[in-house]
Amino acid sequence: MENHLYAGKSATAVGRAVRRLQSQGFISSATHHAILQLIGARPDAQGWLLFLRATFALIGTLAMVCGVMFFFAWNWAALPRMVKFALVEGAIVALAIVVWWRWAQLSGRLALVAIGILIGVLFAVYGQIYQTGAESWTLFRAWAMALFALACFARLTALWFLCYLVANIAFVLWLGGWQDFPFLQNFSLIYQLALVVALIAWFTATRRTDWLFRIMAFWTLVTLTIATASALFDDRSLSGAVSALLWLALLIGGWRLFYHHQRDLFSLTCGLFSISSLLVAGAMRLFIGIDIILTLVVALVVLALCAVQASSWIMKWRAEEPQSPAEERHEQQNLWLRLQQQSLLTAQQISQLQQERDDELPWYVRAALVISGWFAGLLAFALLVLACFLYGLFDRFDAGTFLLMALVCGIPGGLLLRKSGLAQQQIGLSWAIACTLSVCTAVALWTDERSWISGQMWLMFVPALALLFLLFRNNFYRFLNSAALIFFLIGGLTWYTSSLPVVATAVVTVGIILAGIDDRYSWRFRPVLSGMSCGLLLLCFYGSVPLDGLALIEEFAPRDSDFSTLNEGIAAGLLIAALILGRREGMPGAWQLLLIATVLAAMSLFAPGIALTWLLLLLARYQNSKVLMLTAAVLMGLYTLDWYYFLGISLLDKALMLFAAGALLIAISVLAHRRLQEGEDA
């Protein structure tokens, strides 16, 4: 299934190298497109069938399972208890037949995962019918035990991951819930010991550092880091000392495994980020009893030094990374040879590209640096606010003071972001974020209370964010800025009119699609395109989740307007983009594009966030981006959970819609499979 969703490391490396030629103007967009299709980085007709067969089968199965879960969460008191059991158990038996029939195929593995999820639904139905007063953690304990037995039988990594996830939930609920995680001493110690034991047991049993092992190691490191940092502020915590020892042992073991035996930049980056977090927490612990401003200054200095040193080590380790395995180098050589044979690239161009080194940092390195930059920006903003209070600049508490703060932050931020050094860029990003927070605070103070309540302030943020977008030349900053700009622009329009939000949303959707599939713009404006997509998704979440229990969000972002126009705008944008693409010369499958757009448009009328994540998923395969694909998958899961609480549709309607959508997706997957078989037979 991996090859159907992602072209592989070799094709990705070759495609990234060819993109440099296209960005420099040595090859045309048409040649670039032909090269990507030839190496498999961009799917052709058969590639799309393979991709749709895999994704439709996976998401269709999960949609049907979610439909079953939504159905039993509905108020179904009139349904006889034996019918309830028969429905769940009948589904499990039907899936078991699929497993027996298609054991070695994708459908069999998906059926096994569905069985594992439905076992939990069966236990929940039993607990609802026979009320015994048992605590909720016993449900997850029984579910985890059943998943463990099923995973031992099937030896499927996805089932092991599901078992690990459910066992974690059971453990946390048994120890008191998530309210004090991970600051409660006994909870922290017992839970972390369990995590370390599970990590050691999995590595001992498999001797592999696969994706599940890395997820387990990452979550264990995050938990130990937070618990150890919280223990620094408790002098009498014996469990904190044990947590610190566990954290140190995990770092030493990870260093020996991922540096000496198997070089892995992802794990090393996580370790550096963990160490930096504890150093900042330790610095704050030492000075917090002396002076709060001194504490923030020291924390900022320590964070800046950690960012500089971590950046230096990461670049050094990346330069020392061993060459690709022999099999991967041989595969890349075959791809270069095919491009030369098809006269798409010359021998001189290929030789030049092979000698150049890819300077693009991996996504996880950028994510770690960005998180540290965000935290530093918040610290800098808090430091400036406290300094203004200390020196009496807040006597009037007006917008002018925050504009002065924005100027103080913006000058070093703009200068540092023009530098090419990685550490300078990160420090500049921190000052740029602090400047943005100051400007937004100034705008909020400048507007009156009536503008705040009516939503007029949302639109007042737009020109300020647009100006900062032009001033700060940093990809991640522009990603955040464009996301906030779209959020405030369309969200502000909904307060005044019902037609302008539809037009604005449609225009943004069309722009994302057309620019996202055009090689002239997709990589040059990728941060902006991703930010605009993120802004629309934030609006989808904001417009659907109930805010009754979120007093803080309701106070700062009241939601009294109608966001249903967002659905209509996304639907219109999808259809308009499909019509424009269908008229383009050389764009095959116009009717397929229109069909896909129609389905997504219909979905967006009821669940716009799910439709947008589907769009991101398709764009991810078109651009061969594993990170964007994983992001779209996570967003789809989160929006489905969010949609559960959306009060505009009853749970029964949601269940029926999910079940019908899942059945349709599986049917399309079967048709794609038959089409592929017909092509092979021909």
ABEGO torsion letter per residue (X at the ends): XAAAABAEAAAAAAAAAAAAAAAAGABBAAAAAAAAAAAGABBBAAAAAAAAAAAAAAAAAAAAAAAAAAAAABBAAABBAAAAAAAAAAAAAAAAAAAAABAABAAAAAAAAAAAAAAAAAAAAAAAABBAGBBAAAAAAAAAAAAAAAAAAAGBAAAAAAAAAAAAAAAAAAAGEAAAOAABAAAAAAAAAAAAAAAAAAAAAAGBBBAAAAAAAAAAAAAAAAAAAAAAABAABAAAAAAAAAAAAAAAAAAAAAAAABBBAAAAAAAAAAAAAAAAAAAAAAAAAABAAAAAAAAAAAAAAAAAAAAAAAAAAAAABBBBBAAAAAAAAAAAAAAAAAGABBAAAAAAAAABBBABBBAAAAAAAAAAAAAAAAAAAAAAAAAAAAAGAAAAGBAAAAAAAAAAAAAAAAAAAABABAAAAAAAAAAAAAAAAAAAAAAAAABBAAAAAAGAAAAAAAAAAAAAAAABBBAAAAAAAAAAAAAAAAAAAAAABAAAAAAAAAAAAAAAAAAAABAAAAAAAAAAAAAAAAAAAAAAAAAABBAAABAAAAAABBBABBAAAAAAAAAAAAAAAAAAAAABBGBBGAAAAAAAAAAAAAAAAABAAAAAAAAAAAAAAAAGBAAAAAAAAAAAAAAAAAAAABAABBAAAAAAAAAAAAAAAAAAAAAAAAAAAAAAAX
